[in-house]
Amino acid sequence: MIVLSPTDVRTCEACWRAPVVAVRHTGGGRDLLCRECAEGGCPRRVDLFPPYGIYRLHHPGIRTTPLSKGDER
């Protein structure tokens, strides 16, 4: 039986289509997955608040577009 907190997602974090039925414990916490993604070993697709933002953006990267006026980074 899976115990989800009120703030846990109810949709699979790998496919974002099926309901959560499995939990995979990892070094960074836990992944909430549907049966198909859990059995297939699918990685979760979104990290919600990693150090640099969202959607697995782990490194700042190289800017390919020019800075806009007023963007003083």
N, C-alpha and C positions, 0 to 999 in steps of 0.2 A: 504494500500500500504506500502511495506517495502522499506526503503531507506538504501541501503548498501554502505559503503565507499569502496574505491578501495582496502583497506587492509582486508576487511571482507571476510570470506570464502564463497563460493557459494554452498558448499555441506554440508548436515546436520551434525551437530557436535555430534549427538547421533549414527546414523547408518553409516555414511560416505558413503552412496550410492545415496540417493535421493537429488534433488536440494532444497535449502532453500525456504520455503514459509511462515514460521511463526517465530516470535520473542517472546521469553519468558524472561521477565525481572526478575532478581534475585538480591539478596543482593550484589553479587560480579560482577554484570554487566548484560549481556544479553546472552541468548543462541539462536543460529540460527539453526532452526530445520525444517525438512520436516513435512508435514501434519500428517502422521501416528505417528511419534515420539512425536509431540506436543499434539495430542489427547490422546496418551497413557501415557503421563507424563514421558517419558524416560529421564534419566539424560544424560547430554553430557558426552562423553567418554574421552575426552582429554582436559587437561588444559595446554596451551602452555607456560609456564614460571612461574609456581608457585615458591614459595621460594626455593624449593629443586630440581628443575629440570623440567621434563616433565612427562606426563602420570599419573597424580594423585598421585605422590609420595610426600605425605605431611609430612612424618616423615623420618628421615635418616635411620631408621631400624637397624637391627643387621647384621653385616657382617658375612656371612656363609662361605666365601672362604678366604683363607689366603691372606695377602697382597703380592703383587708381589715385586720383587726387585726394589728399587728406588721409591716405593710408600710410601712416608713418611707422611701419614695423621695421 
